[in-house]
Structures are given as C-alpha cells and as structure tokens.
Amino acid sequence: MLRLRLMPAIILSVVLGLAASLALTAAPPQAKSAAAEVDPHKAFGSKSAPVTMEVFSDFQCPACRTLYMTIWRQLLDDYVSTGKVYLIHRDFPLPMHAHSRVAAQYASAAARLGKYEQVERVLFENQDSWAASGDIDGTVAKVLTPAQMVKVRALVKGGALDEAIEKDIALGHFYNVSQTPTTVFFANGQTYPYGGVMSYDILRQFLNQLLNQK
C-alpha cells in the first residue's frame, strides 16, 4: 500500500460501537462528479441505488485481493443485485507495483468485451503467480478464448486504455486516496471515504446505517 497525504476528516460513529474497528470518515458533501465517467462494464447494480461505492483498487495489492476474496460476492448478492448499492471499480495502480498498471490495462480491455468479471477474478485469485513472473497475458488467457485474447492484446498495445486509467487515478487524487483499497461511499448527499480492508459484518452494518438514514 502507498501512503499519500491524510485527508481532513470528521470521525463517523459506527453503529453498535464499531467505530474503533471501522474508522469511517465523512468528507464535505459533494456531487457525484464521477458518475458521468463510469465504464458500465466495470460498474455493477443500478445507478439509482441509494448508496454508491467507488472502490479504488490495485490488482497487485494484497489488501485489494483480500477485500475482493472476503466481501465481494456477498456484497454483490446482498446489496448490489437487490438495488441498494451501485458498485464501481476504479483503477489505482501504485508505482511500487511493477505489473499493476498492465494488469489494469488487461482488465479494462476485457471490460470492452464484456468479460471484466472473469478477468478480475482470475487476476486476484492468481495474484502471487503473475506478480512474481509478470505473466499477466498468460493469466488472463486462462479465462478468455484465443479470439478474445487477440482483441484484448490489440487494445492493450494500442494504448487507448491509458486515458481511462489516468482519469481514475486523478479522481483518486481528488478524493485524497491514501492507500489501496480505498472505498468512497456516497449516500444522502454525504461522502465517506475509507482506506483499507473491512470485514463484511462491519461493512453490512455501515451500509444498513446509510440505507436507514432519512
């Protein structure tokens, strides 16, 4: 994880005395400036959901893998598919990770083919292997057909994906992202950024708190 500068914040009390476990912080209210720049193939759920979660992630970050492996499926099943949460993936490859940007390029290319979820899963599940070898192409090829790989390689080589990745990075800087993963919650006109991994139980209770606010 890469530490940047700390954001000014007001500590948000979390239900059931969980503030010590989850130091969620409320930033000043602001518009969902990112909404117009969402890749629909890297976003899940309904745009009209009462809560939006933007997750700034690095495919080579072990903590990002932990977040994906421990809460992603339950979050999709319990909140995204039920219309309660709109979930957006944001690429935030860290300079300290030699292969994370290329991994983001491959995942973004796969998104253009409607295969983002498959590539996201295989990259996180095989992170130790490709992070050591740099063989992102071979890892992605495990879940795509040869014809799809031809298209993905062409997109990666063409460089057209870099602009979208840079926009995600710039947005992360706007939110003062200080580590990966960082999740930015939007609800009820408020913005709540949280850096790090949380348990699903704590996430569930915080989401329910947001959903119950009037």
Helices and strands as residue ranges (DSSP letters): E 10-11, G 15-17, E 25-26, G 35-37, G 40-42, E 43-44, E 51-57, H 62-75, I 76-80, E 85-91, H 100-112, H 116-125, H 127-133, H 136-140, H 146-158, H 162-174, E 182-187, E 190-195, H 200-212
